[in-house]
Amino acid sequence: MRWTEQMAEGIVQLRAIYLSGDFDRYWQFHIDQDQRRLYPA
């Protein structure tokens, strides 16, 4: 498997969010952003 620098940075950031205990809050934010993007009011 080959990693681009951008993909590796994204994984490192997700790992940091997970280890800080904020993953559930981040994931809800991510879902909310997708909902706004896919279904604008």
N, C-alpha and C positions, 0 to 999 in steps of 0.2 A: 504494500500500500504506500502510496506517495501522498504527502501532505503539502498543501500550499501554505505559505506563511499566514495568509488570511484565515484559512480553515483552522490551523493550529491555534491562532490567537483566539478564535471563537470558542474552541474547546477549553482553553485555559480560562477564559472568562466564565464559562458555564461552571467549570470546576470550582472556581473561586466563589461563585454565588452559592453553589451547593454546600461547600465547606463552611461558609459563613452562616448557614441556616436560613438564608433568604430565598431558597429555591421556590417554595410554594408561592410566595408573594410575587416573585419574578414571573413565574409561569402564568399566574392569573393576569398580570399586566400584559404578557405576551398574547394571551387569548383575547383580552379586551381590545388590544390594538388590531389583531386580525379581524375581529368582528366589526370594528369601525371601518377598516379598509374594505372588507367584503360587502358590508351592508350599511352604507352611509345613510344617515337619517334623512 
